[in-house]
Amino acid sequence: MKTLKEIPCGQTVTVVKLQGEGALKRRIMDMGITKGTSVYVRKVAPFGDPVEVRVRGYELSIRKNEAENILVE
């Protein structure tokens, strides 16, 4: 299994599991990233932070440390 941080631009993946504790996990879920959700990786900034994704029909930028807590396949 990979993390969202490792996925190259142009790929669509499915969220398998969210790692992390408390506020971090809650923040990720509040953005609409939950188990079973499809995520399309639109852009990755030159140094990898932030990652721009499309989730549930809207654009979202997430930090690298948040993307590391999202396991995908």
A tleap script that builds the chain and sets N, CA, C and O, in Angstrom:
source leaprc.protein.ff14SB
mol = sequence {
  NMET LYS THR LEU LYS GLU ILE PRO CYS GLY
  GLN THR VAL THR VAL VAL LYS LEU GLN GLY
  GLU GLY ALA LEU LYS ARG ARG ILE MET ASP
  MET GLY ILE THR LYS GLY THR SER VAL TYR
  VAL ARG LYS VAL ALA PRO PHE GLY ASP PRO
  VAL GLU VAL ARG VAL ARG GLY TYR GLU LEU
  SER ILE ARG LYS ASN GLU ALA GLU ASN ILE
  LEU VAL CGLU
}
set mol.1.N position { 0.829 -1.180 0.000 }
set mol.1.CA position { 0.000 0.000 0.000 }
set mol.1.C position { 0.878 1.249 0.000 }
set mol.1.O position { 1.944 1.278 0.614 }
set mol.2.N position { 0.411 2.270 -0.694 }
set mol.2.CA position { 1.157 3.530 -0.781 }
set mol.2.C position { 0.403 4.624 -0.039 }
set mol.2.O position { -0.776 4.489 0.290 }
set mol.3.N position { 1.128 5.720 0.212 }
set mol.3.CA position { 0.463 6.896 0.762 }
set mol.3.C position { 0.140 7.843 -0.378 }
set mol.3.O position { 0.719 7.740 -1.460 }
set mol.4.N position { -0.770 8.755 -0.143 }
set mol.4.CA position { -1.154 9.721 -1.171 }
set mol.4.C position { 0.041 10.563 -1.603 }
set mol.4.O position { 0.102 11.010 -2.749 }
set mol.5.N position { 0.976 10.779 -0.709 }
set mol.5.CA position { 2.178 11.565 -1.008 }
set mol.5.C position { 3.013 10.926 -2.126 }
set mol.5.O position { 3.686 11.638 -2.871 }
set mol.6.N position { 2.979 9.607 -2.250 }
set mol.6.CA position { 3.808 8.871 -3.209 }
set mol.6.C position { 3.195 8.761 -4.603 }
set mol.6.O position { 3.858 8.282 -5.523 }
set mol.7.N position { 1.958 9.190 -4.779 }
set mol.7.CA position { 1.255 9.014 -6.052 }
set mol.7.C position { 1.638 10.137 -7.019 }
set mol.7.O position { 1.574 11.311 -6.654 }
set mol.8.N position { 2.036 9.788 -8.253 }
set mol.8.CA position { 2.399 10.822 -9.230 }
set mol.8.C position { 1.173 11.535 -9.798 }
set mol.8.O position { 0.047 11.058 -9.659 }
set mol.9.N position { 1.400 12.672 -10.434 }
set mol.9.CA position { 0.316 13.452 -11.043 }
set mol.9.C position { -0.436 12.631 -12.084 }
set mol.9.O position { 0.140 11.777 -12.758 }
set mol.10.N position { -1.721 12.903 -12.203 }
set mol.10.CA position { -2.526 12.275 -13.246 }
set mol.10.C position { -3.121 10.944 -12.878 }
set mol.10.O position { -3.793 10.335 -13.710 }
set mol.11.N position { -2.908 10.462 -11.673 }
set mol.11.CA position { -3.456 9.164 -11.282 }
set mol.11.C position { -4.641 9.328 -10.348 }
set mol.11.O position { -4.700 10.263 -9.550 }
set mol.12.N position { -5.585 8.398 -10.463 }
set mol.12.CA position { -6.729 8.348 -9.557 }
set mol.12.C position { -6.551 7.135 -8.663 }
set mol.12.O position { -6.263 6.036 -9.137 }
set mol.13.N position { -6.722 7.341 -7.381 }
set mol.13.CA position { -6.565 6.266 -6.401 }
set mol.13.C position { -7.780 6.242 -5.479 }
set mol.13.O position { -8.583 7.175 -5.466 }
set mol.14.N position { -7.903 5.162 -4.709 }
set mol.14.CA position { -8.991 5.021 -3.749 }
set mol.14.C position { -8.412 4.977 -2.346 }
set mol.14.O position { -7.434 4.275 -2.088 }
set mol.15.N position { -9.021 5.732 -1.444 }
set mol.15.CA position { -8.570 5.767 -0.055 }
set mol.15.C position { -8.909 4.440 0.618 }
set mol.15.O position { -10.052 3.986 0.580 }
set mol.16.N position { -7.893 3.820 1.239 }
set mol.16.CA position { -8.065 2.549 1.925 }
set mol.16.C position { -8.161 2.753 3.432 }
set mol.16.O position { -8.976 2.122 4.106 }
set mol.17.N position { -7.316 3.646 3.954 }
set mol.17.CA position { -7.268 3.838 5.401 }
set mol.17.C position { -6.686 5.207 5.720 }
set mol.17.O position { -5.831 5.716 4.994 }
set mol.18.N position { -7.155 5.793 6.806 }
set mol.18.CA position { -6.594 7.041 7.313 }
set mol.18.C position { -5.812 6.734 8.579 }
set mol.18.O position { -6.316 6.088 9.497 }
set mol.19.N position { -4.567 7.210 8.613 }
set mol.19.CA position { -3.758 7.043 9.812 }
set mol.19.C position { -3.784 8.347 10.580 }
set mol.19.O position { -4.439 9.307 10.173 }
set mol.20.N position { -3.071 8.379 11.689 }
set mol.20.CA position { -3.017 9.615 12.465 }
set mol.20.C position { -4.002 9.574 13.619 }
set mol.20.O position { -4.825 8.666 13.735 }
set mol.21.N position { -3.894 10.571 14.455 }
set mol.21.CA position { -4.705 10.619 15.659 }
set mol.21.C position { -5.517 11.906 15.741 }
set mol.21.O position { -5.146 12.930 15.169 }
set mol.22.N position { -6.605 11.835 16.446 }
set mol.22.CA position { -7.398 12.987 16.842 }
set mol.22.C position { -7.625 14.048 15.805 }
set mol.22.O position { -8.259 13.802 14.778 }
set mol.23.N position { -7.102 15.250 16.072 }
set mol.23.CA position { -7.371 16.431 15.247 }
set mol.23.C position { -6.920 16.267 13.803 }
set mol.23.O position { -7.610 16.720 12.890 }
set mol.24.N position { -5.776 15.629 13.579 }
set mol.24.CA position { -5.276 15.447 12.213 }
set mol.24.C position { -6.225 14.566 11.403 }
set mol.24.O position { -6.598 14.913 10.282 }
set mol.25.N position { -6.609 13.438 11.969 }
set mol.25.CA position { -7.517 12.511 11.278 }
set mol.25.C position { -8.878 13.180 11.041 }
set mol.25.O position { -9.458 13.042 9.965 }
set mol.26.N position { -9.377 13.894 12.030 }
set mol.26.CA position { -10.658 14.598 11.923 }
set mol.26.C position { -10.599 15.647 10.806 }
set mol.26.O position { -11.551 15.794 10.040 }
set mol.27.N position { -9.478 16.376 10.717 }
set mol.27.CA position { -9.303 17.405 9.681 }
set mol.27.C position { -9.345 16.787 8.283 }
set mol.27.O position { -9.984 17.323 7.378 }
set mol.28.N position { -8.664 15.661 8.118 }
set mol.28.CA position { -8.663 14.976 6.823 }
set mol.28.C position { -10.079 14.530 6.457 }
set mol.28.O position { -10.512 14.693 5.316 }
set mol.29.N position { -10.791 13.970 7.423 }
set mol.29.CA position { -12.165 13.519 7.172 }
set mol.29.C position { -13.093 14.692 6.869 }
set mol.29.O position { -13.987 14.576 6.031 }
set mol.30.N position { -12.884 15.822 7.546 }
set mol.30.CA position { -13.715 17.009 7.302 }
set mol.30.C position { -13.526 17.559 5.893 }
set mol.30.O position { -14.418 18.220 5.362 }
set mol.31.N position { -12.371 17.291 5.284 }
set mol.31.CA position { -12.119 17.729 3.907 }
set mol.31.C position { -12.800 16.812 2.894 }
set mol.31.O position { -12.751 17.079 1.693 }
set mol.32.N position { -13.427 15.749 3.352 }
set mol.32.CA position { -14.139 14.839 2.456 }
set mol.32.C position { -13.336 13.619 2.065 }
set mol.32.O position { -13.780 12.824 1.237 }
set mol.33.N position { -12.155 13.460 2.649 }
set mol.33.CA position { -11.319 12.304 2.337 }
set mol.33.C position { -11.613 11.220 3.371 }
set mol.33.O position { -11.135 11.271 4.505 }
set mol.34.N position { -12.409 10.239 2.951 }
set mol.34.CA position { -12.785 9.142 3.831 }
set mol.34.C position { -12.536 7.821 3.113 }
set mol.34.O position { -12.291 7.803 1.907 }
set mol.35.N position { -12.598 6.722 3.849 }
set mol.35.CA position { -12.360 5.392 3.279 }
set mol.35.C position { -13.302 5.147 2.098 }
set mol.35.O position { -14.505 5.387 2.190 }
set mol.36.N position { -12.735 4.665 0.984 }
set mol.36.CA position { -13.525 4.364 -0.209 }
set mol.36.C position { -13.671 5.519 -1.190 }
set mol.36.O position { -14.224 5.332 -2.274 }
set mol.37.N position { -13.194 6.696 -0.841 }
set mol.37.CA position { -13.300 7.875 -1.704 }
set mol.37.C position { -12.245 7.847 -2.800 }
set mol.37.O position { -11.093 7.492 -2.549 }
set mol.38.N position { -12.638 8.224 -4.022 }
set mol.38.CA position { -11.679 8.346 -5.120 }
set mol.38.C position { -10.997 9.706 -5.037 }
set mol.38.O position { -11.639 10.727 -4.788 }
set mol.39.N position { -9.677 9.699 -5.251 }
set mol.39.CA position { -8.888 10.932 -5.209 }
set mol.39.C position { -8.044 10.992 -6.476 }
set mol.39.O position { -7.293 10.063 -6.775 }
set mol.40.N position { -8.171 12.093 -7.221 }
set mol.40.CA position { -7.374 12.315 -8.424 }
set mol.40.C position { -6.268 13.304 -8.079 }
set mol.40.O position { -6.543 14.404 -7.600 }
set mol.41.N position { -5.020 12.916 -8.320 }
set mol.41.CA position { -3.883 13.788 -8.026 }
set mol.41.C position { -3.664 14.706 -9.225 }
set mol.41.O position { -3.231 14.266 -10.290 }
set mol.42.N position { -3.969 15.987 -9.036 }
set mol.42.CA position { -3.871 16.977 -10.108 }
set mol.42.C position { -2.474 17.516 -10.286 }
set mol.42.O position { -1.934 17.492 -11.392 }
set mol.43.N position { -1.881 18.003 -9.213 }
set mol.43.CA position { -0.563 18.641 -9.290 }
set mol.43.C position { 0.199 18.367 -8.007 }
set mol.43.O position { -0.382 18.185 -6.938 }
set mol.44.N position { 1.515 18.344 -8.144 }
set mol.44.CA position { 2.388 18.280 -6.984 }
set mol.44.C position { 3.359 19.446 -7.131 }
set mol.44.O position { 4.001 19.589 -8.172 }
set mol.45.N position { 3.471 20.267 -6.113 }
set mol.45.CA position { 4.374 21.418 -6.153 }
set mol.45.C position { 5.815 20.933 -6.330 }
set mol.45.O position { 6.116 19.784 -6.009 }
set mol.46.N position { 6.705 21.785 -6.831 }
set mol.46.CA position { 8.092 21.374 -7.121 }
set mol.46.C position { 8.811 20.645 -5.984 }
set mol.46.O position { 9.559 19.700 -6.236 }
set mol.47.N position { 8.599 21.062 -4.764 }
set mol.47.CA position { 9.252 20.379 -3.645 }
set mol.47.C position { 8.307 19.421 -2.932 }
set mol.47.O position { 8.597 18.969 -1.824 }
set mol.48.N position { 7.168 19.107 -3.570 }
set mol.48.CA position { 6.240 18.120 -3.037 }
set mol.48.C position { 5.235 18.644 -2.030 }
set mol.48.O position { 4.457 17.862 -1.483 }
set mol.49.N position { 5.227 19.941 -1.768 }
set mol.49.CA position { 4.306 20.467 -0.763 }
set mol.49.C position { 3.735 21.788 -1.245 }
set mol.49.O position { 4.525 22.711 -1.441 }
set mol.50.N position { 2.461 21.963 -1.451 }
set mol.50.CA position { 1.384 21.001 -1.194 }
set mol.50.C position { 1.092 20.116 -2.403 }
set mol.50.O position { 1.678 20.278 -3.473 }
set mol.51.N position { 0.175 19.184 -2.202 }
set mol.51.CA position { -0.314 18.298 -3.254 }
set mol.51.C position { -1.731 18.767 -3.580 }
set mol.51.O position { -2.551 18.929 -2.677 }
set mol.52.N position { -2.022 18.985 -4.852 }
set mol.52.CA position { -3.360 19.415 -5.247 }
set mol.52.C position { -4.130 18.222 -5.773 }
set mol.52.O position { -3.680 17.540 -6.694 }
set mol.53.N position { -5.293 17.968 -5.187 }
set mol.53.CA position { -6.100 16.806 -5.553 }
set mol.53.C position { -7.538 17.225 -5.849 }
set mol.53.O position { -7.968 18.320 -5.486 }
set mol.54.N position { -8.269 16.334 -6.512 }
set mol.54.CA position { -9.708 16.525 -6.736 }
set mol.54.C position { -10.425 15.417 -5.966 }
set mol.54.O position { -10.201 14.228 -6.193 }
set mol.55.N position { -11.286 15.844 -5.055 }
set mol.55.CA position { -12.037 14.918 -4.210 }
set mol.55.C position { -13.505 15.322 -4.243 }
set mol.55.O position { -13.834 16.485 -4.008 }
set mol.56.N position { -14.386 14.377 -4.531 }
set mol.56.CA position { -15.839 14.631 -4.515 }
set mol.56.C position { -16.223 15.858 -5.344 }
set mol.56.O position { -17.140 16.594 -4.980 }
set mol.57.N position { -15.519 16.077 -6.461 }
set mol.57.CA position { -15.875 17.153 -7.387 }
set mol.57.C position { -15.297 18.517 -7.076 }
set mol.57.O position { -15.642 19.486 -7.753 }
set mol.58.N position { -14.435 18.636 -6.082 }
set mol.58.CA position { -13.808 19.935 -5.824 }
set mol.58.C position { -12.309 19.811 -5.671 }
set mol.58.O position { -11.784 18.742 -5.357 }
set mol.59.N position { -11.617 20.937 -5.902 }
set mol.59.CA position { -10.158 20.981 -5.817 }
set mol.59.C position { -9.743 21.212 -4.371 }
set mol.59.O position { -10.388 21.961 -3.637 }
set mol.60.N position { -8.659 20.560 -3.975 }
set mol.60.CA position { -8.207 20.643 -2.595 }
set mol.60.C position { -6.687 20.576 -2.579 }
set mol.60.O position { -6.092 19.755 -3.278 }
set mol.61.N position { -6.063 21.429 -1.793 }
set mol.61.CA position { -4.617 21.370 -1.602 }
set mol.61.C position { -4.352 20.858 -0.195 }
set mol.61.O position { -4.878 21.388 0.783 }
set mol.62.N position { -3.530 19.822 -0.108 }
set mol.62.CA position { -3.206 19.287 1.210 }
set mol.62.C position { -1.701 19.254 1.409 }
set mol.62.O position { -0.937 19.119 0.453 }
set mol.63.N position { -1.291 19.375 2.639 }
set mol.63.CA position { 0.127 19.368 2.974 }
set mol.63.C position { 0.695 17.963 2.854 }
set mol.63.O position { -0.020 16.964 2.923 }
set mol.64.N position { 2.001 17.928 2.673 }
set mol.64.CA position { 2.710 16.659 2.550 }
set mol.64.C position { 2.516 15.793 3.798 }
set mol.64.O position { 2.317 14.584 3.683 }
set mol.65.N position { 2.573 16.399 4.985 }
set mol.65.CA position { 2.425 15.611 6.212 }
set mol.65.C position { 1.012 15.050 6.365 }
set mol.65.O position { 0.828 14.020 7.014 }
set mol.66.N position { 0.006 15.714 5.774 }
set mol.66.CA position { -1.352 15.165 5.778 }
set mol.66.C position { -1.457 14.026 4.773 }
set mol.66.O position { -2.076 12.999 5.054 }
set mol.67.N position { -0.851 14.206 3.600 }
set mol.67.CA position { -0.888 13.183 2.545 }
set mol.67.C position { -0.211 11.884 3.000 }
set mol.67.O position { -0.589 10.799 2.556 }
set mol.68.N position { 0.786 11.993 3.885 }
set mol.68.CA position { 1.473 10.802 4.401 }
set mol.68.C position { 0.557 9.928 5.249 }
set mol.68.O position { 0.837 8.744 5.434 }
set mol.69.N position { -0.527 10.488 5.763 }
set mol.69.CA position { -1.446 9.747 6.618 }
set mol.69.C position { -2.623 9.140 5.886 }
set mol.69.O position { -3.529 8.584 6.507 }
set mol.70.N position { -2.614 9.247 4.543 }
set mol.70.CA position { -3.710 8.724 3.741 }
set mol.70.C position { -3.189 7.539 2.921 }
set mol.70.O position { -2.423 7.727 1.976 }
set mol.71.N position { -3.598 6.334 3.279 }
set mol.71.CA position { -3.184 5.126 2.559 }
set mol.71.C position { -4.146 4.885 1.415 }
set mol.71.O position { -5.364 4.934 1.587 }
set mol.72.N position { -3.575 4.618 0.219 }
set mol.72.CA position { -4.394 4.470 -0.997 }
set mol.72.C position { -3.979 3.238 -1.791 }
set mol.72.O position { -2.924 2.647 -1.561 }
set mol.73.N position { -4.842 2.872 -2.730 }
set mol.73.CA position { -4.503 1.805 -3.680 }
set mol.73.C position { -5.046 2.142 -5.057 }
set mol.73.O position { -4.866 1.369 -5.998 }
savepdb mol mol.pdb
quit
